[in-house]
Amino acid sequence: MKAMKPADIRKLSAEEIRSKITDARDEMMKLRFQQVSGQLTDASRLNILRKDIARMETILAEMIRNAAVEGAK
């Protein structure tokens, strides 16, 4: 699976992004268990997920910050 592009993430609502972050964290936990038990076949997926989570959290923080600035005007 390919990494999510920032433009695709920005099209989502804040709730959808939160949901995707939760799903990605669950998948990452499962992959870590597979890695520890020696069953993981695609180790690069861990790095992709880690970066996707960081990307989604960054964009979510931007959305929250922009909403606060718009609300303050």
C-alpha positions, 0 to 999 in steps of 0.5 A, spaced: 500 500 500 502 506 498 503 512 502 497 517 503 498 524 499 497 530 503 492 533 498 488 527 499 488 527 506 486 535 506 480 533 502 478 529 508 474 532 514 477 532 521 473 526 524 475 522 518 482 523 519 482 522 526 479 515 524 484 514 519 489 515 524 486 510 529 486 505 524 493 506 522 495 505 529 491 499 530 495 496 524 501 498 526 501 495 533 499 488 529 505 489 524 509 490 530 507 484 533 508 480 527 515 483 527 517 481 534 514 474 532 518 473 526 511 473 521 512 480 518 514 479 511 513 487 509 518 491 514 517 497 509 510 497 511 512 500 518 515 506 516 510 507 511 505 507 516 509 511 521 510 517 516 502 516 514 500 517 521 505 523 522 503 526 516 495 526 518 497 528 525 500 534 522 495 536 517 489 535 523 493 540 527 493 545 521 486 544 520 485 545 528 489 551 528 486 554 522 479 553 525 481 557 531 484 563 527 478 563 523 474 563 529 478 569 532 476 573 527 
